[in-house]
Amino acid sequence: MTALKTQRMRFKKRTLFVGKSRSFTPGLKQLTGIEACQCRKARIQRNHIACAILAWTHLNRLAALTAQTIYQLKHQWLSGYLIKELKHPSVPMQLV
């Protein structure tokens, strides 16, 4: 392999990584609420970020399998949960 081919391959890999990371960050922030974390300790913040990344990758994988966008998938889950909670609340409400 020539030096030029090796250099082109490295550039292509780097460009693909930058493109994926640019699409990763806004989706992660919008869907998981990672910016809204109010944790004070660094350890808890890291745990929150790790959980958010795991949730985002799981959503991304499911969206690819079902041929939907991540936003459609999240909306379906949340609307189903909201309907269920309104019909049969998990926390009973008592009027005083």
N, C-alpha and C positions, 0 to 999 in steps of 0.2 A: 504494500500500500504506500502510495506516495505521501509526502508531507502535506500536500495540498488537499488530498482526499481526507486525511485524518483531521485537518483543520476544519474542513467543511462539515464533517460529521459532528465534531465538537460544537460548532456553531449551531447546527440544526438541533442537537439535544438541548443546548442552552435556551434556544428560542422556544422550543416546545415547553420547557419547564416554566419559563417566564409567562407564557400564554396561559398555562394551566393555573399558575399561582394568581394571576390577575383575575381569572374567573372564579377562583376559589374564595378569595377574600370577601368580595361583596356578598356572595351567596351565603357564606358562613355568618357574616354579620347580620344580614337581614333575616335569615331563617332561625337562627339559634339565640339571638339576643345576647351575643357575646360582649357587646359594648355596654350593655346595661348591668353588668355584674357590679355589685356593690360590696364585694368581699374586701376586707381590709388587709388580711394577711396574704403574703405572696404565695404561700403553699396552697391556700384555698383557691386563689385566682388561677393557679396552674391547673388544679384539679377541675375547675369550672371550664377552662379552655379545653382541656383534654376531653371532657365529656361532650362539649359542644362540637368538637371536631369529629368525635365518634358518631354523634347523632347526624351530623351533616353528611359524612361519608355513607352512613346507612341509608339516609334519604336519597342520596345521589344514586346509589346502587339500585334501590327499589324503583326509582324513577326511570332508570335505564331499562330495567326488566319489564316494567309496565307500559313503556313508551309514553310517559307523561312527563310534564315538567315537575320540578321539585315543589314549586308553589302549588300546583294542582293537587299533588299528593298530600301536602300539609293541610291544605284547605279541606280536603275530603275527610281527613282524620279529625281535624278540629270541629268541623260541622257535625260529624257523627257523634263525637263526644258531647258536644253542647246539647244536641237533641236528646241524647240519652239522659243527661243530667237534668234537663228541664222536665222530662217526663217522670223520671224516678230519681230524685236527688240522693246522692250518697251521704250528704250531711243534712239531717232533718232540721227543718226550720220551725221554731215554735213562736207563735204570736203571743205577746204578753198583754 
